[in-house]
Amino acid sequence: NITLPYVKFYVCCSKGTYIRKLAEDIGEKLGCGAHIVKIKRIGIGNFKLKDAIEIDEIEEIPVDL
């Protein structure tokens, strides 16, 4: 998604990938520079953002001790 001067893209990568460095490298290759304005991790392993709950919902979870 390109709405200059912003470019939005999704990256599927392995651990150890530095997304901020990737943006910097892309900007360098394009000759214009680049940096991250917003970054959001949508998953790691079996954990997905779509399955997350809000922090205030945690208080509603029954706990049997």
N, C-alpha and C positions, 0 to 999 in steps of 0.2 A: 504494500500500500504506500503510494508516494503522494504526499501533499507537501511540496517543497516549502520550507527547507527541511521538512521531516520525512523520514523513511521508516516505515514500520515493517518488521520482518520477524519471522519465527525461525528458531534454530532448534534442531534436534541434535544433541551432542552427547558425548561421553563425559564422565567425570574428569575434572582437570582442565576443561575448556574454559578459557577466560573470555567471556562475551564482551566485556569492555575493551579488551585488547583486539578482539575481532573487529569491532566497530572502528577502532583506531586504525587498524591495518587496511580496512576497506577505504576509509577516508584518505589514507596515504596513497593507495593505488589510484584513486580517482583524482588525486592532486588537490583536494579541497579541505581535507581534515574532517574529523568526525568525532563525536562523543555521544554517550548514552544520556538521554533525557529521562527515560523511564524504563525500568526493567522489571519483569514479573515472571517468576518461575511458576509454570503451570503443572509441573509434575517432576517427581524423582522416584525412580523405581516403581513400586506398586502404589505409591501415594500420589493422588491427583487433586488438583485444586478444586475440581468440580465436586469432589466428595467431602470437602472440608466443611466444618461447621463454624458458626460465629462464636466468638469468645464468651458472650453472655449465655449461649446455649449450653455451655459446659456445666453451669450451675444447676441446670434442669435434669442432668443425667443422674439417675439414682445410683447410689454407691452402697453396696452391701459389704460392711467390714466385719 
